[in-house]
């Protein structure tokens, strides 16, 4: 079939590196099974530009998650080298990686929880605890896979969450807690896929519940009314268009009892193992995993 070389880039120094390696290995296997000349490459940021030039590849399949892969750095590097790649471009990737900037751009067009973004040091924590309305969701401004995300119901929980978030940088999003159903929507080429509902057995859909087998039930298509489904799909397509995304992404929502979809964030390089959310949604739309990767 196509013997132009495809390099699947994965891993790297991100907090999501291990999940990226799982994604990359699955994509690599799928492409090779379809007869493509594909090989994997572990991301080493200092030497990446030279490594990818030496590979002689025709295209990069970006299987990274988090830092360097989703923040526009890899995309900008490949643009300068003239090497095409999968996923969104450098600017829309950088915007989507920043939870605060994303909300600022889309909040006039879709419903999002109230939020504020603060830059702080350890000395500011007591003040933030005293002035923040609870419960709230605490999020590092630019992490993925729910790394560092906490729901604080008490002052003590908020203090602990803020202390832990400092390891991810001095900026954090304090977001209104919305109670409801966790619905996520994949999108390919601007067209939303059937949504998927996530039901964690305990707590919320944090890092552990995302990647620990059996920790959460995933139902696709979501068992929600048709008008709710149309709302989350429309909101996903709106955010995708506003940020200037391309190829594929996945948007996360909390849907309340009355069917109101609260947009949380959009992921430009969602997990892509065969059992990840976007492949499940694609399967519900009649697109097999190998076809999806291709």
Secondary structure, DSSP 8 states (H G I E B T S, - for coil): ---S-EEEEE--SSTTHHHHHHHHHHHHHHHHHTT--EEEEE--GGGHHHHHHHHT-SEEEE---STTTTSSHHHHHHHHHT-EESS--HHHHHHHH-HHHHHHHHTTTS-B--EEEEE--GGGHHHHHHHS-SSEEEEETT--TTTT-EEE-SHHHHHHHHHHHGGG-SEEEEEE---SEEEEEEEETTEE---EEEEESSSSS-HHHHHSTTSEEEEES-SS-HHHHHHHHHHHHHHHHHHT--SEEEEEEEE-TT--EEEEEEETT---STTSHHHHHHHHTT--HHHHH-
